Amino acid sequence: MITLAPMRKIVSDDSGQVTLEWALVLAAVALPMYFIIVVCLNLLVAHYRMVTFMETLPFP
């Protein structure tokens, strides 16, 4: 006969719940911030390229 005691023990174990919640909160904050930083850096690079190109043009 199969007993369900080991399965109940696994289901009722909450030892890693706090760590998992903090990891999910960190992922929910860190991943969007990473993409925002990447987009801002790309915009900054594009602006720098435009400014340096405009400064190197000869006077008309």
N, CA, C and O atoms as CSV, one atom per row, in Angstrom:
chain,resi,resn,atom,element,x,y,z
A,1,MET,N,N,0.835,-1.176,0.000
A,1,MET,CA,C,0.000,0.000,0.000
A,1,MET,C,C,0.888,1.251,0.000
A,1,MET,O,O,1.894,1.316,0.707
A,2,ILE,N,N,0.499,2.222,-0.794
A,2,ILE,CA,C,1.259,3.461,-0.913
A,2,ILE,C,C,0.774,4.442,0.152
A,2,ILE,O,O,-0.423,4.694,0.290
A,3,THR,N,N,1.729,4.987,0.897
A,3,THR,CA,C,1.364,5.981,1.915
A,3,THR,C,C,1.650,7.381,1.382
A,3,THR,O,O,2.574,7.578,0.592
A,4,LEU,N,N,0.872,8.323,1.809
A,4,LEU,CA,C,1.013,9.704,1.361
A,4,LEU,C,C,1.803,10.567,2.342
A,4,LEU,O,O,1.896,11.780,2.152
A,5,ALA,N,N,2.365,9.977,3.369
A,5,ALA,CA,C,3.096,10.752,4.375
A,5,ALA,C,C,4.292,11.496,3.782
A,5,ALA,O,O,4.470,12.674,4.090
A,6,PRO,N,N,5.124,10.862,2.942
A,6,PRO,CA,C,6.247,11.629,2.374
A,6,PRO,C,C,5.778,12.801,1.501
A,6,PRO,O,O,6.403,13.861,1.496
A,7,MET,N,N,4.694,12.610,0.775
A,7,MET,CA,C,4.182,13.684,-0.079
A,7,MET,C,C,3.645,14.835,0.762
A,7,MET,O,O,3.849,15.998,0.415
A,8,ARG,N,N,2.963,14.531,1.860
A,8,ARG,CA,C,2.466,15.587,2.753
A,8,ARG,C,C,3.620,16.369,3.351
A,8,ARG,O,O,3.518,17.583,3.529
A,9,LYS,N,N,4.704,15.700,3.661
A,9,LYS,CA,C,5.869,16.371,4.231
A,9,LYS,C,C,6.474,17.338,3.214
A,9,LYS,O,O,6.875,18.443,3.580
A,10,ILE,N,N,6.545,16.945,1.967
A,10,ILE,CA,C,7.096,17.810,0.920
A,10,ILE,C,C,6.189,19.009,0.682
A,10,ILE,O,O,6.676,20.128,0.527
A,11,VAL,N,N,4.895,18.795,0.650
A,11,VAL,CA,C,3.947,19.874,0.387
A,11,VAL,C,C,3.915,20.871,1.540
A,11,VAL,O,O,3.774,22.071,1.304
A,12,SER,N,N,4.043,20.405,2.778
A,12,SER,CA,C,3.954,21.301,3.934
A,12,SER,C,C,5.287,21.944,4.290
A,12,SER,O,O,5.333,22.748,5.222
A,13,ASP,N,N,6.372,21.628,3.591
A,13,ASP,CA,C,7.683,22.195,3.890
A,13,ASP,C,C,7.773,23.606,3.330
A,13,ASP,O,O,7.646,23.808,2.122
A,14,ASP,N,N,7.992,24.592,4.212
A,14,ASP,CA,C,8.083,25.995,3.812
A,14,ASP,C,C,9.477,26.567,4.047
A,14,ASP,O,O,9.616,27.776,4.233
A,15,SER,N,N,10.496,25.740,4.044
A,15,SER,CA,C,11.828,26.205,4.435
A,15,SER,C,C,12.440,27.175,3.428
A,15,SER,O,O,13.204,28.048,3.839
A,16,GLY,N,N,12.153,27.072,2.162
A,16,GLY,CA,C,12.762,27.950,1.175
A,16,GLY,C,C,11.828,28.996,0.609
A,16,GLY,O,O,12.146,29.643,-0.389
A,17,GLN,N,N,10.680,29.166,1.234
A,17,GLN,CA,C,9.673,30.070,0.681
A,17,GLN,C,C,10.135,31.522,0.708
A,17,GLN,O,O,9.928,32.243,-0.268
A,18,VAL,N,N,10.743,31.963,1.780
A,18,VAL,CA,C,11.175,33.364,1.882
A,18,VAL,C,C,12.273,33.654,0.860
A,18,VAL,O,O,12.271,34.707,0.223
A,19,THR,N,N,13.196,32.731,0.709
A,19,THR,CA,C,14.267,32.915,-0.267
A,19,THR,C,C,13.704,32.982,-1.683
A,19,THR,O,O,14.137,33.804,-2.490
A,20,LEU,N,N,12.756,32.130,-1.977
A,20,LEU,CA,C,12.135,32.137,-3.301
A,20,LEU,C,C,11.378,33.440,-3.537
A,20,LEU,O,O,11.431,33.997,-4.633
A,21,GLU,N,N,10.671,33.931,-2.513
A,21,GLU,CA,C,9.944,35.188,-2.682
A,21,GLU,C,C,10.898,36.346,-2.940
A,21,GLU,O,O,10.627,37.183,-3.801
A,22,TRP,N,N,12.006,36.410,-2.214
A,22,TRP,CA,C,12.973,37.477,-2.442
A,22,TRP,C,C,13.608,37.356,-3.820
A,22,TRP,O,O,13.865,38.370,-4.469
A,23,ALA,N,N,13.865,36.141,-4.276
A,23,ALA,CA,C,14.434,35.960,-5.613
A,23,ALA,C,C,13.450,36.436,-6.683
A,23,ALA,O,O,13.858,37.040,-7.676
A,24,LEU,N,N,12.170,36.171,-6.488
A,24,LEU,CA,C,11.167,36.625,-7.455
A,24,LEU,C,C,11.023,38.148,-7.440
A,24,LEU,O,O,10.878,38.765,-8.495
A,25,VAL,N,N,11.061,38.753,-6.258
A,25,VAL,CA,C,10.993,40.213,-6.171
A,25,VAL,C,C,12.214,40.834,-6.831
A,25,VAL,O,O,12.096,41.809,-7.573
A,26,LEU,N,N,13.379,40.274,-6.563
A,26,LEU,CA,C,14.607,40.779,-7.181
A,26,LEU,C,C,14.541,40.650,-8.699
A,26,LEU,O,O,14.938,41.569,-9.415
A,27,ALA,N,N,14.048,39.531,-9.193
A,27,ALA,CA,C,13.926,39.342,-10.638
A,27,ALA,C,C,12.907,40.314,-11.235
A,27,ALA,O,O,13.098,40.815,-12.343
A,28,ALA,N,N,11.830,40.577,-10.502
A,28,ALA,CA,C,10.807,41.493,-11.012
A,28,ALA,C,C,11.311,42.929,-11.067
A,28,ALA,O,O,10.806,43.729,-11.855
A,29,VAL,N,N,12.294,43.265,-10.245
A,29,VAL,CA,C,12.842,44.622,-10.249
A,29,VAL,C,C,14.088,44.705,-11.125
A,29,VAL,O,O,14.254,45.665,-11.877
A,30,ALA,N,N,14.958,43.713,-11.035
A,30,ALA,CA,C,16.254,43.783,-11.703
A,30,ALA,C,C,16.150,43.598,-13.219
A,30,ALA,O,O,16.844,44.289,-13.965
A,31,LEU,N,N,15.320,42.703,-13.680
A,31,LEU,CA,C,15.234,42.469,-15.124
A,31,LEU,C,C,14.701,43.685,-15.894
A,31,LEU,O,O,15.299,44.061,-16.903
A,32,PRO,N,N,13.613,44.307,-15.463
A,32,PRO,CA,C,13.194,45.519,-16.185
A,32,PRO,C,C,14.224,46.640,-16.090
A,32,PRO,O,O,14.430,47.369,-17.061
A,33,MET,N,N,14.876,46.790,-14.931
A,33,MET,CA,C,15.898,47.826,-14.794
A,33,MET,C,C,17.067,47.571,-15.732
A,33,MET,O,O,17.636,48.517,-16.276
A,34,TYR,N,N,17.434,46.317,-15.930
A,34,TYR,CA,C,18.516,45.985,-16.854
A,34,TYR,C,C,18.163,46.448,-18.260
A,34,TYR,O,O,18.984,47.071,-18.934
A,35,PHE,N,N,16.953,46.148,-18.704
A,35,PHE,CA,C,16.560,46.531,-20.057
A,35,PHE,C,C,16.427,48.048,-20.191
A,35,PHE,O,O,16.743,48.604,-21.243
A,36,ILE,N,N,15.966,48.720,-19.142
A,36,ILE,CA,C,15.887,50.184,-19.182
A,36,ILE,C,C,17.280,50.782,-19.286
A,36,ILE,O,O,17.495,51.723,-20.050
A,37,ILE,N,N,18.225,50.250,-18.531
A,37,ILE,CA,C,19.602,50.750,-18.578
A,37,ILE,C,C,20.213,50.512,-19.950
A,37,ILE,O,O,20.914,51.380,-20.470
A,38,VAL,N,N,19.963,49.359,-20.541
A,38,VAL,CA,C,20.499,49.064,-21.873
A,38,VAL,C,C,19.934,50.039,-22.901
A,38,VAL,O,O,20.675,50.543,-23.745
A,39,VAL,N,N,18.646,50.307,-22.842
A,39,VAL,CA,C,18.023,51.238,-23.787
A,39,VAL,C,C,18.583,52.642,-23.587
A,39,VAL,O,O,18.888,53.329,-24.561
A,40,CYS,N,N,18.721,53.072,-22.343
A,40,CYS,CA,C,19.277,54.415,-22.080
A,40,CYS,C,C,20.718,54.524,-22.555
A,40,CYS,O,O,21.106,55.558,-23.098
A,41,LEU,N,N,21.512,53.488,-22.365
A,41,LEU,CA,C,22.885,53.523,-22.844
A,41,LEU,C,C,22.942,53.582,-24.369
A,41,LEU,O,O,23.783,54.283,-24.932
A,42,ASN,N,N,22.062,52.858,-25.031
A,42,ASN,CA,C,22.019,52.918,-26.495
A,42,ASN,C,C,21.623,54.312,-26.980
A,42,ASN,O,O,22.174,54.807,-27.963
A,43,LEU,N,N,20.672,54.943,-26.295
A,43,LEU,CA,C,20.294,56.308,-26.661
A,43,LEU,C,C,21.452,57.274,-26.430
A,43,LEU,O,O,21.685,58.168,-27.243
A,44,LEU,N,N,22.168,57.102,-25.343
A,44,LEU,CA,C,23.308,57.960,-25.051
A,44,LEU,C,C,24.412,57.790,-26.093
A,44,LEU,O,O,25.034,58.771,-26.502
A,45,VAL,N,N,24.656,56.566,-26.520
A,45,VAL,CA,C,25.660,56.315,-27.551
A,45,VAL,C,C,25.242,56.957,-28.872
A,45,VAL,O,O,26.065,57.563,-29.558
A,46,ALA,N,N,23.969,56.825,-29.226
A,46,ALA,CA,C,23.481,57.426,-30.472
A,46,ALA,C,C,23.591,58.948,-30.418
A,46,ALA,O,O,23.963,59.576,-31.410
A,47,HIS,N,N,23.274,59.542,-29.282
A,47,HIS,CA,C,23.388,60.994,-29.139
A,47,HIS,C,C,24.854,61.430,-29.225
A,47,HIS,O,O,25.165,62.430,-29.872
A,48,TYR,N,N,25.732,60.705,-28.592
A,48,TYR,CA,C,27.159,61.036,-28.653
A,48,TYR,C,C,27.684,60.941,-30.090
A,48,TYR,O,O,28.456,61.795,-30.526
A,49,ARG,N,N,27.272,59.915,-30.817
A,49,ARG,CA,C,27.695,59.793,-32.222
A,49,ARG,C,C,27.194,60.969,-33.050
A,49,ARG,O,O,27.928,61.501,-33.882
A,50,MET,N,N,25.952,61.378,-32.826
A,50,MET,CA,C,25.398,62.496,-33.574
A,50,MET,C,C,26.156,63.790,-33.253
A,50,MET,O,O,26.499,64.553,-34.156
A,51,VAL,N,N,26.412,64.027,-31.981
A,51,VAL,CA,C,27.104,65.261,-31.583
A,51,VAL,C,C,28.516,65.275,-32.133
A,51,VAL,O,O,28.956,66.306,-32.641
A,52,THR,N,N,29.239,64.179,-32.050
A,52,THR,CA,C,30.608,64.161,-32.565
A,52,THR,C,C,30.619,64.301,-34.083
A,52,THR,O,O,31.536,64.912,-34.632
A,53,PHE,N,N,29.626,63.752,-34.772
A,53,PHE,CA,C,29.551,63.922,-36.217
A,53,PHE,C,C,29.298,65.376,-36.578
A,53,PHE,O,O,29.917,65.906,-37.501
A,54,MET,N,N,28.382,66.029,-35.848
A,54,MET,CA,C,28.071,67.434,-36.130
A,54,MET,C,C,29.267,68.345,-35.837
A,54,MET,O,O,29.454,69.352,-36.522
A,55,GLU,N,N,30.063,68.013,-34.851
A,55,GLU,CA,C,31.216,68.846,-34.512
A,55,GLU,C,C,32.357,68.672,-35.498
A,55,GLU,O,O,33.193,69.566,-35.629
A,56,THR,N,N,32.412,67.561,-36.186
A,56,THR,CA,C,33.498,67.333,-37.130
A,56,THR,C,C,33.193,67.837,-38.528
A,56,THR,O,O,34.061,67.806,-39.400
A,57,LEU,N,N,31.967,68.302,-38.754
A,57,LEU,CA,C,31.639,68.853,-40.071
A,57,LEU,C,C,32.380,70.162,-40.289
A,57,LEU,O,O,32.504,70.957,-39.358
A,58,PRO,N,N,32.865,70.398,-41.478
A,58,PRO,CA,C,33.533,71.695,-41.740
A,58,PRO,C,C,32.519,72.819,-41.793
A,58,PRO,O,O,31.335,72.592,-42.041
A,59,PHE,N,N,32.996,74.037,-41.557
A,59,PHE,CA,C,32.104,75.181,-41.628
A,59,PHE,C,C,31.660,75.396,-43.067
A,59,PHE,O,O,32.446,75.168,-43.987
A,60,PRO,N,N,30.442,75.823,-43.284
A,60,PRO,CA,C,29.970,76.047,-44.658
A,60,PRO,C,C,30.540,77.301,-45.284
A,60,PRO,O,O,30.229,77.613,-46.434
